[in-house]
Amino acid sequence: MNPFHLAFPVKDLEETYTFYTEILGCSTGRTSDHWIDFNMWGHQVVAHLSPDEAKESAMNAVDGKGVPVRHFGVILEMDEWEKLAEKVKAAGIEFVIEPYVRFKGEPGEQATMFFLDPSGNALEFKAFGDKSQIFAK
């Protein structure tokens, strides 16, 4: 699978660096006074300093929960997802949606969790017991 590239706004580069490296475990690539390249599980995500654009997203209902409309993240292996959930809990980060299994017993069953980075960007991390279900209808 080819890696994707995503750029997103942040309020503060120093706190963004700390969050993405220490909580998520991302390494970094090139940086400047205005942006940081992160290696997020092999994908290039770039935090751009733009305080006026960095804000929380509106919500839509999915599976009875308020899901941030604007969000991004990675599909992990189940054991990796569980470790990340524990790391986020241990760091005292508040979940927008606590880790749980969505669509249980239905096509597309998945473990999911949502939380915000320090700039209010919503992150969703998922895991599928059966990856052939990623695009199930």
C-alpha positions as CSV (number, residue, x, y, z in Angstrom):
1,M,0.0,0.0,0.0
2,N,1.3,3.4,-0.9
3,P,1.7,5.9,2.0
4,F,-0.5,8.9,2.0
5,H,0.3,12.6,2.7
6,L,-1.9,14.8,4.9
7,A,-1.3,18.4,6.1
8,F,-3.2,19.8,9.0
9,P,-3.2,23.0,11.0
10,V,-1.9,23.3,14.6
11,K,-1.8,26.1,17.2
12,D,1.7,25.4,18.6
13,L,4.5,23.3,17.1
14,E,6.3,22.5,20.3
15,E,3.2,20.9,22.0
16,T,2.4,19.2,18.7
17,Y,5.9,17.7,18.5
18,T,5.6,16.4,22.1
19,F,2.2,14.9,21.5
20,Y,2.9,13.2,18.1
21,T,6.4,11.9,19.2
22,E,5.8,11.0,22.9
23,I,2.1,9.8,22.8
24,L,1.8,8.5,19.3
25,G,5.4,7.4,18.9
26,C,5.9,9.2,15.5
27,S,9.3,10.0,14.3
28,T,10.0,13.2,12.4
29,G,11.4,14.2,9.1
30,R,12.1,17.7,7.9
31,T,11.0,20.6,10.0
32,S,11.0,24.4,9.9
33,D,9.7,27.2,12.0
34,H,6.3,26.7,10.4
35,W,5.8,22.9,10.0
36,I,6.9,19.4,11.1
37,D,6.9,16.2,9.0
38,F,5.8,13.2,11.1
39,N,6.1,9.6,10.1
40,M,2.7,8.2,11.3
41,W,2.9,4.4,10.7
42,G,4.7,5.0,7.4
43,H,2.5,7.9,6.3
44,Q,3.6,11.5,6.0
45,V,1.5,13.8,8.1
46,V,2.6,17.4,8.3
47,A,1.6,19.8,11.1
48,H,1.5,23.4,9.8
49,L,1.5,26.3,12.2
50,S,-1.8,28.0,11.6
51,P,-3.5,28.9,14.9
52,D,-6.5,30.6,13.2
53,E,-7.4,27.4,11.3
54,A,-6.8,24.9,14.2
55,K,-10.1,24.2,15.8
56,E,-12.4,21.3,16.8
57,S,-14.7,19.8,14.2
58,A,-18.4,19.6,14.0
59,M,-20.0,16.2,14.9
60,N,-22.1,13.6,13.1
61,A,-23.9,10.7,14.6
62,V,-22.4,7.2,13.8
63,D,-23.4,4.1,15.8
64,G,-25.1,6.4,18.3
65,K,-22.0,8.4,19.1
66,G,-20.9,11.9,18.1
67,V,-18.1,11.4,15.6
68,P,-15.9,14.5,14.6
69,V,-16.6,15.2,10.9
70,R,-13.0,16.2,10.3
71,H,-10.6,13.5,11.5
72,F,-7.8,11.3,10.5
73,G,-5.8,8.3,11.8
74,V,-4.5,4.9,11.0
75,I,-5.9,1.3,10.9
76,L,-3.7,-0.7,13.2
77,E,-3.3,-4.4,14.1
78,M,-5.5,-5.2,17.1
79,D,-2.7,-5.7,19.6
80,E,-1.1,-2.4,18.5
81,W,-4.5,-0.6,18.8
82,E,-4.9,-2.0,22.3
83,K,-1.5,-0.8,23.3
84,L,-2.2,2.7,21.9
85,A,-5.5,2.8,23.8
86,E,-3.7,2.0,27.1
87,K,-0.9,4.6,26.3
88,V,-3.5,7.3,25.6
89,K,-5.4,6.4,28.8
90,A,-2.2,6.4,30.9
91,A,-1.3,9.9,29.5
92,G,-4.6,11.2,30.8
93,I,-5.9,12.2,27.4
94,E,-9.6,12.5,27.3
95,F,-11.3,10.5,24.7
96,V,-14.0,12.0,22.4
97,I,-15.1,8.3,21.9
98,E,-13.8,5.8,24.4
99,P,-12.2,2.7,22.8
100,Y,-14.9,0.2,21.9
101,V,-16.0,-2.2,19.1
102,R,-18.3,-0.6,16.6
103,F,-20.8,-2.5,14.4
104,K,-20.4,-5.6,16.6
105,G,-21.6,-8.7,14.7
106,E,-22.2,-6.7,11.5
107,P,-20.2,-6.3,8.3
108,G,-17.3,-3.9,9.0
109,E,-17.0,-4.7,12.7
110,Q,-14.1,-2.6,14.1
111,A,-12.4,-1.4,17.2
112,T,-12.2,2.3,17.3
113,M,-11.3,5.3,19.5
114,F,-11.3,9.1,19.0
115,F,-9.2,11.7,20.8
116,L,-7.9,15.2,20.1
117,D,-4.4,16.4,19.6
118,P,-3.5,19.6,21.5
119,S,-4.8,21.8,18.7
120,G,-8.2,20.1,18.6
121,N,-7.5,17.9,15.6
122,A,-9.6,14.7,15.9
123,L,-7.7,11.4,15.5
124,E,-9.4,8.1,15.0
125,F,-7.5,4.8,15.3
126,K,-9.1,1.6,14.2
127,A,-8.4,-2.1,14.1
128,F,-10.3,-4.9,12.4
129,G,-10.2,-8.5,13.4
130,D,-10.7,-9.3,9.7
131,K,-9.1,-6.7,7.4
132,S,-11.2,-7.9,4.5
133,Q,-14.0,-6.1,6.3
134,I,-12.4,-2.6,6.0
135,F,-14.7,-1.7,3.0
136,A,-17.6,-3.9,3.9
137,K,-21.1,-2.5,3.2
